[in-house]
Amino acid sequence: MLLDSSWKSTFWNCVLHDVPNYYFFILDWKLNKDKTKILLALQGEKIVGLMLIYDQRIVHIRGSPEAAELLLNEVNLEKAEIQALKEHEAILQEIQTFGKA
C-alpha cells in the first residue's frame, strides 16, 4: 500500500522509534516528497515492512523478510540500487537468480 495521509501517523510512529534505521525514510519524506515514494506492508493496523523508492532508482527496504519479498515484487528492480538488511539477502539473491532484477 502506498503511504498516504490515512497512514501518516502510523508511519511516523514507526520510523521515529528507530531514527538511524529509518533515516532516509524520514529525510526523503520530509524534504523530497516529489521524488519519494513509500510503500507499506501491513498486517492488520500494523506496519510490518516499508520500502522507500527515491528518484525511481534508489530503494531502501526495512521489515520482516516476508514483507520485504512482497514489497520487492511491487517494483521494477532492473536499474535499482537496493539497500536492505542482512536478513533480506536471500530474497535479493532469489530475485536476481530468477531474472527479476
C-alpha positions as CSV (number, residue, x, y, z in Angstrom):
1,M,0.0,0.0,0.0
2,L,1.3,3.4,-0.9
3,L,1.8,5.8,2.1
4,D,-1.0,8.3,2.1
5,S,-2.5,10.6,4.7
6,S,-4.5,7.8,6.3
7,W,-1.3,6.0,7.4
8,K,0.8,9.1,8.0
9,S,0.5,9.0,11.8
10,T,1.3,5.2,12.0
11,F,4.3,5.8,9.6
12,W,5.8,8.5,11.8
13,N,5.3,6.4,15.0
14,C,7.1,3.5,13.3
15,V,10.1,5.4,11.9
16,L,10.7,7.8,14.8
17,H,11.2,4.8,17.2
18,D,14.4,3.9,15.2
19,V,15.7,7.0,13.6
20,P,19.1,5.6,12.5
21,N,17.5,2.6,10.7
22,Y,14.8,4.8,9.0
23,Y,17.0,7.9,8.4
24,F,16.4,8.1,4.7
25,F,12.7,7.4,5.1
26,I,12.4,10.4,7.4
27,L,14.7,12.7,5.4
28,D,13.4,12.0,2.0
29,W,9.7,12.0,3.0
30,K,10.2,15.4,4.7
31,L,12.4,17.1,2.2
32,N,12.0,15.3,-1.2
33,K,8.3,14.2,-1.4
34,D,8.3,14.9,-5.1
35,K,11.0,12.3,-5.7
36,T,10.0,9.9,-3.0
37,K,7.5,7.0,-2.9
38,I,7.0,4.9,0.2
39,L,5.2,1.6,0.2
40,L,3.9,-0.1,3.3
41,A,3.4,-3.8,4.1
42,L,0.6,-4.1,6.6
43,Q,-0.6,-6.8,9.0
44,G,-3.9,-5.5,10.3
45,E,-3.3,-2.0,11.6
46,K,0.5,-2.6,12.0
47,I,3.3,-1.7,9.6
48,V,5.5,-4.8,9.2
49,G,7.6,-3.6,6.3
50,L,8.5,-0.4,4.4
51,M,10.0,0.3,1.0
52,L,11.4,3.7,0.0
53,I,11.9,4.4,-3.7
54,Y,13.8,7.6,-4.3
55,D,14.2,9.1,-7.7
56,Q,12.8,5.9,-9.3
57,R,16.2,4.2,-8.7
58,I,17.3,4.0,-5.1
59,V,15.4,1.5,-3.0
60,H,15.6,1.0,0.8
61,I,13.8,-2.0,2.4
62,R,13.0,-2.5,6.1
63,G,10.9,-5.0,7.8
64,S,10.4,-8.7,8.0
65,P,11.8,-10.9,5.2
66,E,8.2,-11.8,4.2
67,A,7.2,-8.2,4.0
68,A,10.4,-7.3,2.0
69,E,9.6,-10.0,-0.5
70,L,6.1,-8.7,-1.0
71,L,7.3,-5.1,-1.3
72,L,10.1,-6.0,-3.8
73,N,7.5,-7.7,-6.1
74,E,5.9,-4.2,-6.5
75,V,8.9,-2.5,-8.1
76,N,10.9,-2.9,-11.3
77,L,14.4,-3.6,-10.0
78,E,16.3,-3.7,-13.2
79,K,18.1,-0.4,-12.7
80,A,17.6,0.0,-8.9
81,E,20.3,0.4,-6.3
82,I,19.0,-1.6,-3.3
83,Q,19.9,-1.0,0.3
84,A,18.4,-3.7,2.5
85,L,19.1,-5.5,5.8
86,K,21.2,-8.7,6.2
87,E,18.0,-10.8,6.7
88,H,16.8,-9.7,3.2
89,E,19.9,-11.1,1.4
90,A,18.4,-14.4,0.5
91,I,15.3,-12.7,-1.0
92,L,17.5,-10.4,-3.1
93,Q,19.6,-13.3,-4.4
94,E,16.5,-15.2,-5.3
95,I,15.1,-12.3,-7.3
96,Q,18.4,-11.9,-9.1
97,T,18.5,-15.7,-9.8
98,F,15.1,-15.7,-11.4
99,G,15.9,-12.6,-13.5
100,K,13.6,-10.1,-11.8
101,A,16.4,-7.7,-11.2
